[in-house]
Amino acid sequence: MKRPWKMYARIVSVKKVRKGESLGYASEYVSCRNMTLATIPAGYADGLTLEPSERTIKLSAGREYWGLIDGRKAPFIGKSAIAHTLLDITGIPGVKTGTAVLLPVRRTAAPARVPRIYKA
């Protein structure tokens, strides 16, 4: 059975970074190579990387998550911040500001303020 719910965000920034640059949430990620990164205006306040953990909900590490751009994986870089996330788009051609990204969000973790579109 397929998931009946999807969440999308559009890329707001594309930037090249050099090997050794600190970036991401609290600058705790150090790039291991030259990369092209995209920023999306969605973070853990929107349910990204929130996972149930026994009786609480925790933030999970970014490298375990990715967005899909035209069916290709774009891994999260570092941790998601409250309102934005970095994606590694190195090797995905044609990505630019405005490109849509399909995101792995649990329907139950997404807040009510996230707009819903219902289709029959």
N, C-alpha and C positions, 0 to 999 in steps of 0.2 A: 504494500500500500504506500502510495506516495504522500509526501507532506503536502497538505492543501494550502499552506501559508507560506508566503515569500516576502522578504523585505529587500528593498533596493535603496541605494544612495548614489548620488552622482559625484564624480571626482571634482574637487574644487581647486586642486593644485597638483602640478607635476614638477618634480625637481630631481636633478642628478646629484648624487653624493659620492664622495671619494672614500676609498678604503681607509678605515681608522677614524672616521667622523662619528662623534657621539650624537645620538638623536633619539626621538621618541619620548615617551612619558618619562619625566625626570632625567632625560638624557642618559638612561641606563643601557641603551642598546648601542653597541659600537659596530659599525659596518665592517664586515669581513672581506668586502670586495667593493669595487666601484658598482654602483647600483642606480637604478631609476626608481624613484618612489612617487606614489600618489597619495594624496590626503583626501579622506572622505569625511563629511560632517556627521559622523555617527560614532558613538563610543559606548562605554558601559552604561551610561544613563539611558541608552536606547536598547539595552539588553545584550549588547555584544560581549562575548566571552563570559557571560554569567552562567554558572553551572550550579545545579543543586549539589550540596555536599552535606550529607546526613540531614541535620535540622537547620542548616544555614545555606546561604548562597555565597559562593566565593568567586573572585575574579581569577580566571585562568591565564596561563602564559600565552602570549601572542603567537608564538611559532606553531601552536597547535590548531590555529584557525586560518582561514583564508576566505577571500571573496572570489566570485567567479565573474570573469570578464570575457564575454563571448565564449563561454564554456571552458576557459583556461583559468587555472588556479593562480591567484595573486596572494601569496602568504602575508599575514599580518606581520608587521615588524615591531618588535617590542610589545609592550602592553597597550591596550586601548586606553585612551584618556577618557575623561568624562564625556567629552563632546566631539572627539575626533579620533581617527585611527589612520596609521600609515600602512600602505600596502607596497610590496615589492612587485613592480611591474616590469622589471628587467626581462627582456626577451618576449614581451607581449607587444606586438606591433600595433600601431594605430591608436594607442591609448592617449587621450587628451582630456583637457578640462571639459566636463559635461558628460563623459562616458559613464554609463550606468554599471553598477556593481551589484550582483546578487549576494546577499549577506546571510551567514549562518546564525540566525537568531531564533531562539525558542519563542514560540508564540506567547507563552505564558510569562516570559521575562520582558517582553516589549511593553513599554508603558502605554497608557491609554491615549497620550498625546500624539503618538505615532499615527498618522492618517491611515485609514483603511479604505481599500477599494474592493467592493464585492462584485464578483462576476458570476453569472449563471452558467 
